[in-house]
């Protein structure tokens, strides 16, 4: 499973949203994608 497939899977679950709340802390080319269920973080990618 690659990143895109995993992201699609997470977003297919009920009440899931995604965001990048830690962008201001990233210094490189990578950012942390976070998935939420009802405003609670459940997965970091």
SVG drawing of the C-alpha trace seen along z (x, -y; Angstrom):
<svg xmlns="http://www.w3.org/2000/svg" viewBox="-19 -28 34 30">
<polyline fill="none" stroke="black" stroke-width="0.4" points="0.0,0.0 1.4,-3.4 0.7,-6.8 -2.1,-7.7 -3.9,-4.4 -3.6,-4.8 -4.9,-8.3 -7.9,-7.3 -8.6,-4.4 -8.5,-6.8 -10.8,-9.3 -13.2,-6.5 -13.9,-6.0 -16.9,-7.8 -16.4,-11.3 -12.7,-11.5 -11.0,-14.7 -7.3,-15.5 -5.1,-18.5 -1.5,-19.5 -1.4,-21.2 2.4,-21.1 3.4,-22.9 5.0,-25.8 7.3,-23.3 8.6,-21.5 12.0,-22.7 12.5,-20.3 10.5,-19.1 8.3,-16.8 5.1,-17.8 3.0,-15.7 -0.5,-14.8 -2.9,-14.2 -6.3,-12.4 -9.0,-13.3 -12.2,-11.6 -14.6,-14.0 -11.8,-16.5 -9.6,-13.8 -6.3,-12.9 -6.0,-9.2 -3.3,-8.9 -0.1,-10.7 1.5,-10.3"/>
</svg>
